[in-house]
Amino acid sequence: MRVGRYTVDFLWAREMLIIETDGYETPPYAARLRSRPRERDARLAILGYRTLRFTFRQVRDQPLVVASLVRSALRGPLAGR
């Protein structure tokens, strides 16, 4: 799905919520790449979107926690503004 110039992993457009799932492996150059998602999240926030990020391991090892956090974000105080 596209939001502005970005392709996002999961989007709840009405709630203006984006979920991003980060890859399985952390490459050796990851420190250099960490600023990219932060800048992207900041630009999406300026457009009014909230972004939640989960790692591969969180999704694999704690799917109920991830699902609970997503549900909470969808019904949280900013949902349905």
BELZI-V835399 format. One record per backbone hydrogen bond with DSSP energy under -1.0 kcal/mol. CO is the residue of the C=O (numbers start at 0). NH is the residue of the N-H. If there is no record, write none. Layout:
co=CO nh=NH
co=CO nh=NH
This chain:
co=0 nh=7
co=2 nh=5
co=5 nh=2
co=9 nh=18
co=11 nh=16
co=15 nh=49
co=16 nh=11
co=17 nh=51
co=18 nh=9
co=19 nh=53
co=26 nh=29
co=28 nh=32
co=29 nh=33
co=32 nh=35
co=33 nh=37
co=34 nh=38
co=35 nh=39
co=36 nh=40
co=37 nh=41
co=38 nh=42
co=39 nh=43
co=40 nh=44
co=41 nh=45
co=42 nh=46
co=43 nh=48
co=44 nh=47
co=49 nh=17
co=51 nh=19
co=53 nh=21
co=54 nh=58
co=55 nh=59
co=56 nh=60
co=57 nh=61
co=61 nh=65
co=62 nh=66
co=63 nh=67
co=64 nh=68
co=65 nh=69
co=66 nh=70
co=67 nh=71
co=68 nh=72
co=69 nh=73
co=70 nh=74
co=75 nh=78
co=77 nh=80
